[in-house]
Amino acid sequence: MSDGAIPSAPDAPELSVVIPCLNEAETLGVCLDKARAALTAAGIRGEIIVADNGSTDGSPELAERKGARVVRVSERGYGEALRGGIEAARGRYVLMGDADDSYDFGEIPRFLEKLRAGYDLVQGCRLPAGGGRIRPGAMPWSHRWIGNPFFSRLARAWFRAPIHDIYCGMRAFSRAAYERWSLRCTGMEFATEMIIKASLHRDRIAEAPITLHPDGRKTRRPHLKTFHDGWRTLRFFMISCPRWLFLLPGLLLILAGAGGYYAGLTRMQWGGARLGAHTLLMASLAIIMGYQSVLFAAFTLIFAINERFLPPDPRVSRLCRVITMERGLALGLAGFAAGLGLLFRAAVHWAHRDFGELDYNETLRWVIPGFTLAALGFQSMLSGAFISILGMRRR
């Protein structure tokens, strides 16, 4: 928790500039000077907050000497630091930016202009695709050409977010929108969650092209960890949009498996091959994997809504009312019993042959569907119970 509270005063600033900080004494002073100069030159009634996340290099004392308000945030993490600073902010609008001197705080008036025009979130864009510029040596090639474009395209495709630079740490937003988003992440994915939540809430989002400068720090490495933070971002995408990653691929697998079953059971001729037991085996694999993927989409969606990573969805509420533990157990038990029935039919056929050699191409037409139905039925019993548990109301 932060030690800063939100004072309620009639002369509250219009804009709060929040800068997260962890041992940034080397560049923090330059950032504070630029931010103060931009506010003064544009006549903006504003405040500057340094959200210190446990610095030991004198950064808090430097910030206070520069006239910034220091908010000390004990819980570690980029998201935690920003949350502490934003919650202590008094302004109607908030602008956040890193303390490494890679962002030009002289751009503050351009962000505020768009907020005044009615936008809820103004996202900075460093990439040329969105009109931005990257100075030589300012961004690693893997971030510029792989990670950032990949996640930005996902955000546009999955959430219809009108942005080209999802990782840009310089952005501005209204305080009302921030409270509506109810952000939960504590690490680097905090900024990604902000864009996704704004898109899901159908908020007005604008881009502001900016120039990214080389990191001004010379004695220490950046806090960003490429693969670690990239995985955390992908994990949050998976939680936020299970439809694309799990539901649709799962339904396609089930559809392909159903087609394989039709081809195998009817012994369809395909070219010079006659489809049979091996086709059934592959089709069963597709159906089981597809069913697991669909169930995982349901689990993920219910969890994300319950934990407020996603806004409430009436469709999920209806799903939890329909899929009760009792119905899941009944449906699963029916499938399990049907599967055992087919396996029993195969066992009787074997007994009629005095438990001798069998025509496996014929017998497996009963055995494979039997195993598949039994497996799906057992999964349904457990999944129905788990969905019911996930949907339980709790304080």
N, C-alpha and C positions, 0 to 999 in steps of 0.2 A: 504494500500500500504506500501511497505517497503521503507526505506530510503537508501538502498544500490543499487548502479548501477554496471554494469558489465564493468570493465575496460578492454580495449583491449591493452595488452602488449605482447611483444615477449617472455617474460619469464613467461607466464601464467602457473599455476600449471597443472599437469596432472590430479590430483584428488582433488576434493573439498569434505570435510567431513562436512555434514550439520546436526546440532543437534537442534531440536526444544526445546524450553525451556519456562516454566511457573512456576516460583518459585521452581527451582531445585537446590538451593545453596547447599543442603545437599549432593548431589551426583554428581553434574556437574563437580567439580574439578577432581574427580577420572576419569570420562569419558574422560575429556580433556587430562589428563596425559597419559592414555592408548592410545588414538588416536595419540598423538604426538610421543610417544615412538614407536608405530607401523610404522609410516611414516619414522621416523629416522632410525630404524633398517633395514627396507627394502630398504632404499635409494629412497623413493618415493618423487617426487617433489609435495608437496601438501599444502593445506591450510585447516584450520578448521574454520567453520562459526557457530556461535550460533545465531539462529533465535529466538529472544526474543519476547514473545507474551504478554508483559505487566507485567513482574515480579516486585515484590515489596520487595523481600527479599535479594537484592544485587547480584542476579545471573549475570546481565550484567557486573557489576564491577569485579566480580570474573573471568568471562570469559576473560575480557581484561587483567587482571593481568597474566593470564595463556597464553597469546599470541594469543588468538582466535580473529577473527574479529566478532564483534557484529552487527547484522542487526536487527533493531527494527521494528516489524510488528504490526501495530495498530489494524487491523481487527482480532477479536478473532476466534480461531478454529485451530485444529491440521493441517488441510489442508492449511489454510491460512499461518500459521507459516512456514510450509515446503515450500510452494510456494515462500514466500518472501526470504527465505534462498537460495533456488535453483536458483531463478532469479538473485540473487546477486553473485552466484558462478562464478568463472573464469575458472574452470577446464573443461577439455574435458569429464571427467567422474565425477559422483557425487555419494557419498555414504551417506545414511541417517541412523540415529540410534537414539534411545531415550536416554534421559539424566538421567534415573533412575538407571543406573549401572546394569541393567539386561542383557545387551548385552556386549560381550567382544570385544572392538574395536581393540584388538590385532589380530582379524581375518581379518582386512582390506586387507592385501596382497592377501589372497585367493580370495576375491571378485574381486580385480583389475586384477588378473591373468586371470579370465574368461572373463572380459571385453576386455582385450588385445587380447584374442583369438577370438573375434568377436561377443560375445553375446551382445544383446541390454539391457537386464535386467537380473540381478543376484539376485534371491530371496532367502533370508535366510530361513532356515527350522529348527524349534525347535522340531518338532514332530518326534518320532521314525519312523513313516511311511516313512519319507523322509531322514532318517539317522541322525536326530538331537537328542539332549538329553535335558531333563528337570530336573533340580535339584529339590530335594524335597522342596515343598512349593513355587516353582517359578511360578506356574500357577494354578488358580482355577480349580477344577475338571470340572465345567460346560463349561469352555473354552476349556479344553484339550480333553474332551470326547464327547461334544455335539456341541457347537457353531462353533469352528474352523474346526473340521472334516466335519461338515455339509456344511458350505460355501465353503470349499476347494473342496469337491466332486462336488458341483454345478458348481464351476469354471471349473473343469476338464470335466464335462459332457456337459455343455452348451457352453463353450467357448474353450474347448480343451487346457486349460492352464496347462502346465506340472508342477504343483506345488502341494504340500501337506500341506502348512501352509500359507494360504492367509493373515493372520493377522500379520505375522512376520514384525516388524517395522524396521528390519535391512535389507537393500537391496541396490543394486548399479545399476546404469544405465548410458547410454551415454547421453550426453547433447542433441545430435541430436535426439535421440529417444524421450526424454522428450518433446522437442518442437513439435515433430510430434503428440504426444498424445493429446495435448491441454486439459489438465485436468481441470475440472470444479468444483469438489466437494470441500467443505470448511471444513468439519469435519473429523471424523475418517474414513469415507468411501473413503477419498482421496487415501489411499493406495490400497484399493480394486479396485478403478477405474483405477489405474495405471496398475494392472495386466490384467484387462479386456481389456483395450485399447491396451496394448501390444499384447494380443492374437488376437484381431480383426484386428490389423495391420500386423499380421503374422510376428512379430518380433521374434528374437531368444531369448529364455528364458532358463536360467539354474537355478538350485537350488544349494545352498551352505549350507550343514548341519552345524549347530552351536549348542552351548550349551546355554540354558537359565538359568540364575542365579536368585535367589530371589531378589526382588526389594530392592535396597539398602536404600530406604527412610524409616525412622522410625517415623517421626513426622507428615506425611500427607498421605492422601489416593491417589491411582492412579487416573488419569484423566479419564480413560476408564469407561464408564457406561454400564454394560452388556446388559440390555434389550433395553435401549435407542439406543445405538450404533448398537446393533444387528438388531433392526428394521430398522434403517437407511441403513444398509448394504443390508437387504432384499429388501427394497424399491428400492435401486439402481439396484439390480439384476433384479427386475421386469421391470424397465425402459430399462435396457440394453438387455434383452432377452425376449420380450413378446411372442415369438413363443412358448416356452415351458409352460409358465404359463397361457396364454390366448388363443392363436390361436389354437393350437392342441386340448386342452380340449374343446374349443368352437366347433370346427369341429366335434369332436366325439359326443358331445351333439346333434348337428344338425343331424348327421347321425343316432343316436339312436332315435331321434324324428321322422325322416322320416320312420324308420322301424316301430315305433309304429303307425304311421298314416296308413301305409299299413295294419298292422294287425288289426287296429280298423275299417277301412273302409271296409275291406273284411270280417270282422267278423270271423277272424281266430279262430280255435279251438286250445286251448292249454291245454292239459291234460283234466281235467273235466270242464274247464272254457271256455266260449265263449267271446272273446274280443270285446269291443264295445265302448260306449261313454266315460267310465271312462279311457280307454286306450288312447283315443284321447285327453282327458284332460291332462294326464300326458305327452303325446308326445308333446303337445303344449307348456307345461312348459319347456321341454327340448330344444325345438327349439328356444323359445324366449331367454332363458338363454344363449344358445350356440351362438345365433346371437349377443347378447350383448357382449359376451366374445370376439368374432371375431372383432367386432367394437372397443372394448377397446384395442385390440392388435394393430390395425391400428392407433388409436389415439396416443398410447404410442410410437410407432415406429417413427411416424412423428415428435412428440414433441422432442424425444431424439435426432434425427438427426438435427432438427432445432436449438436446444440448444447446439449442439456439444458434447452431452454425447456419441454419436455414430458417427462413420465416415459416410460420404455420401454413399447412396445405390442407384444405378440406378433403382432398382425395385420400390423403394418408389417414385422416381421422375416420373416414368411411371404411378404409381398409382394415383398420384396427377393430372397428365395430363388427365387420363381417368375419374376419379371420380370428375367431375366438379359439381358445385352447381346445374346447370341446369339439368344434367343427374340424379343426386341424387333426385332432386325434381320430375322429370318425372317418374323414376322408383318407388319411394315411393308412388307417387300419383296413379300409376297403381295398386300397391298392395293394397293400401288403398281402391281404388274403387272396386277392386275384393272382398275384405272383406265385404264392404257394400252391394255388390250385393248378396252375400250368406246370409247375415243377412236379406236383403229384401226378399229373397226367403223364409226364415223361417217365416217372418212376414206374407207373403201372404198365406203360408200354415196354419198358425194360423187363419187368417181371414176366410179361407174356412171352418174351424171348428167352425165358429161363436165365436171365441175367447174363446173357452171352453177348456176342458182338452185335453192334447196332449200326444202322445207317446214320452216321452222324450228321450228314447234310439234312436228313429228315428230322432226327431227334432234336437237333439244336434249334429247329424252328419253334419248339416248345420251350426249351431250356433257356435260351437267350431272352425272349420276352418275359419269361417267368422271373429270372434274376433281375431284369430291369425294373419290372413292376414292383417287386419286393423291395428293391433299393429305393425307388422313388417313394413308395409308401412309407418306409421307415424315415426317410428324410422329411416327408410331409408331417409326420407325427411330431418329430423334434422341432421342425421349423414353425409349425403352428403354435406350439408351446412357447417358443422363443419370441415370436412376434407378439404374442399376447403379453409376455413379460415386458418386452420393450415398450409396449403401448400403455403399461400401467401408469396411472397418475401418481405423482409423488410430490412431496413438498420440498 
